[in-house]
Amino acid sequence: MTDFQGKRYWLVGASEGLGLALAKRMARAGAQVILSARSADRLAEAVAQVGPQATALPCDVADSASVHAAALSLGDLDGVVFLAGVYWPTKAQDWDAKAVETMIDVNLTGCARVMAAVVPGMVARNRGHVVITGSLSGFRGLPGAIGYGASKAGCMSLAESMHCDLRGTGVRVQLANPGFIRTRLTDKNDFKMPQIMEPEAAAEIMFTHMDRGGFSRSFPTPFQWVFRLSQFLPDALYYRLFGG
């Protein structure tokens, strides 16, 4: 079990949705949460909802200088949770260069920027807790997921590599792979989203994962098994089922 009482956690991408719901849950467990996102106005509203254990720190994960300055101002942290993400449904036939580049720059490279800013200090102290948010869409390629799927697969691989390196040290690395969560991002989808979750329900699962330990947690069940088992399907069968 994880003792969150009085611990300082930086939640990157926490002005709304899953990030905000998780911040509320962690604050109830006694953690001091620093909420980051680009919009200062949204952060102020989020902090007001979380309460006195929350502070706002505007930060743009697409800007290395902004991430470095934010991390420098925070000093030593007990943990960091990367939740930042942008999404536009995009097919290869309708390639949107700006959207694809932005999804990869924010979702994947943004994650790498944040890790670069905080992980070396944790390694030096041999103490810390890192949580990266992947996605069920990162297990295998999906139609209409150009940019987003690749960015989440990259985050998942990054977390796996970090776990390989840091396993057995004082720095704990975890990965959470949620399915559909009802947010302004999923509002862009025009297809049926099985087992879509409210942010609060997803945050409870993610918090339990952080509390109990273990490396990876994919949810919700049984929907997650579709994606995990798809890794074992032969290519011909997989693309017959999921391809356009």
Buried (B, 14 or more C-beta within 10 A) or exposed (E): EBEBEEBBBBBBBBBBBBBBBBBBBBBEBEBBBBBBBBBEEBBEBBBEBBEEBBBBBBBBBBBBEBBBBBBEEBEEBBBBBBBBBBBBBBEEEEEBEEBBEBBBBBBBBBBBBBBEBBBEBBBEEEBBBBBBBBBBBBBBBBBBBBBBBBBBBBBBBBBBEBBEEBEEEEBBBBBBBBBBBBBEBBEEEEEEEEEBBEBBBBBBBBBEBBBEEEBBBBBBEEBBEBBBEBEEBEEEEBBEEBEE
